[in-house]
Every structure is written in C-alpha cells, then in structure tokens.
Amino acid sequence: MDQAQRRILGQSLSVPTAQPKRKRTSVMSLFSKVSWKLRFQKQEPLKNVFFILAEKAYDPSAKKRHMAIRGLGTMACETPDKVRKYKKIVLDLLVHGLYDPVSFEVIHESMKTLTIILGKIQGKGLGSFFVDITLQTRTLLDDDNDNLRYSAFVLFGQLAAFAGRKWKKFFASQVKQTQDSLLVHLQDRNPQVARACKTAFRACSPFLRQRKEYSFQNEEDQRNSKLCRQLSHYHPELLQFLYANKIL
C-alpha cells in the first residue's frame, strides 16, 4: 500500500481511543478487510480504495457510512482526477448521505465532502443532482446543530456560483424562499455560522435583486444600480432590508 492509499484509508478508518472496545474491534476488522483486498488487487489500487469506500457509504452501520464518506472527501483532496472519473457515483452516494435518516454525522460529512468535490469539478456536470443538493441543503440552514448550519450555509453559497443557465430560475426561487433564514442567521448565536451566512448572502444576493423589464435607465436608476452593487458586496443585509421595504 503506497503513501496516498495509507493516508486515505488512515483518515477514513481512524479509531478514536475513547471508543468502546467492541466498536474499535469492528472498525479494525473493516480496516483489515480493506488492506487484504488491496494486497491482492494491485493493478489499480486507488480504484479499489474508491469502490470499497463507495460500498461502505451504504453500509447499515452509520459509523462505517460516516468513515467512508470522510474517506471519499480525503480522496477528493488527494486524487481529484480519480473522483472526477467517477463523479456520478460519488454524487449519487453523497446526495443519499444528505438524506441519511439516523445520523447527523453522515449528513454533515456529506455536505463537507460535497463542498470539496463541487470545488474540484467547478459545478460541471451536476445535472439533476443540483436540484437534490439544493433542496436538502436549504432544509438544513435552520437546523439546531451548529455544525450542520455552518456547512449548509457554506454549501448553499457555493451552489449559487454553479446554478448556471439551466438551474438559474430554480435556484432563484429557492433563494427567495430562503431569504428569511439568510437574514436571521446573519446574527446567528454562533459567530462562525454568522460569517458563513454572510458569505452565502453575498453569493445569493444577485438572485434577490428585482430586475427591470426595460433596458433604458435614467440617471437615478444608474446611481441606484451602482449603490446596489456596493451594498451587495459590503453590506448585503442592508441591501435586503432596502429591497424588503421597497426603498430601492
């Protein structure tokens, strides 16, 4: 097993010392199985690691699902070309992870890994996954868990950059339904979440602007347009207040 393989498997299958003995044993058993498979399949070892992690991402054990998705995130950082090659498989299992019915750790890890992978592929080829990711991420913006809220705002802001022409109208409708959450969490009790919300608000602000139906703008309209751009960049929350109260 080379250094890259050890790093990927080591991060995804690491065993905290505080775990009960039985849990540590089951995790080490999984590590042994992965190592055994790699020893006997040497032609494309990273491909083998990928498919082992992909399989474990659907495991009945939430702990194994969590570790597998973390491993895929590590693989995306270490060997992005391999992840691009199997992009549809990865996106499918990560979207599945977003809807995990029992483990917020799996949901959180899925969002973090999606953020990494969307950055690596620059949102290209998302297809209908864009809809699934947007819908579920939006539901997590108001979650009670600080980590989930933080990752949801990071991912939602990232999606704004990848809406493109195909999903622009859809994403605009989602942003409008989310604007209350965006405003509320600008003052989130967790400063880190508040900063992530502010960044997401800036990214989403173009989808909140009222577009004029005519192309000609008089001098006053031009001044307002310049002001809007400045507010969007420096004070997005103030811009939204002005829009909401029909001041602009």
Salt bridges, closest charged atoms under 4 A:
ASP59 OD2 - LYS56 NZ 3.84
GLU78 OE1 - ARG7 NH1 2.92
ASP81 OD1 - ARG84 NH1 2.61
ASP100 OD2 - ARG65 NE 2.86
GLU109 OE1 - HIS66 NE2 2.93
GLU109 OE1 - ARG70 NE 3.65
GLU109 OE2 - LYS112 NZ 3.73
ASP142 OD1 - HIS185 NE2 2.73
ASP146 OD1 - ARG149 NH2 2.79
ASP146 OD1 - ARG189 NH2 3.07
ASP188 OD1 - ARG149 NH2 2.92
ASP188 OD2 - HIS185 ND1 2.68
GLU219 OE2 - ARG223 NH1 3.36
